[in-house]
Amino acid sequence: MLRGVHSATVILSSMTRKLDSNTARLIILL
């Protein structure tokens, strides 16, 4: 599960970087 969550977080973070850095921080915290 950890690998799947980590990979998903990396993909989301890479996408959110274009939208908003703050959103990426929230995803990392979650």
N, C-alpha and C positions, 0 to 999 in steps of 0.2 A: 504493500500500500504506500509506503513512504516513497518509493521510487516513482510511482504514478503521480502522487501529489507533488513531488518535487519537479518532475518534468512538466506538469500542468502549470505549476507556479512560474517556471522559467518562461514558458510560452506566453502566459498571461502578462508577466512582467515586461517581456519584450514588446508586446502589443500595447500595453498601457503606457510605456515610455513615450510613445508617439502621442498618446492622448493627454495623459497627465501624470507627472512624477508622483504626486500625492496619492493618486489611486494605486500606483504600484506599491507604495509604502503600506497602504492599508491591506493589500493582498498579502504582502510579506508577513504582516503582523497576524493576519488570520491564519 
